[in-house]
Amino acid sequence: MSDLKAQFEDAVRYIQTAEGDFQPSNELKLEFYALYKQATEGDVSGKKPGMMDIVGRAKYNAWDKVKGLSADEAMQRYVHRLEELRQKHR
C-alpha cells in the first residue's frame, strides 16, 4: 500500500471516529465528502438530485466541484485539509 493511501485511510478513520474537539461545519463535511468520493469513485456521475432533496443535491454539487481531480490528488487534499484543521485546534 502506498504511503499516501495509508495516510488517507488514517485520515478517513480519524474523521469518522472523531469526538469532542472535532465538530466540523456542514460546509467542511461536504468538502471532506467530496474529496472522499473523488478519491474512491472518481468523477461524479448520475442524475443530479432534485431541488427537494437538499442534502443529496448539496453532496452532488460538492462532489461536482472537485471533478477532474485524480484519486491521488483528492487523497492528498483530504489529508492536507485534515492536517490544517488539526494544527488549528492544538
Helices and strands as residue ranges (DSSP letters): H 3-17, H 26-41, H 54-65, H 71-88
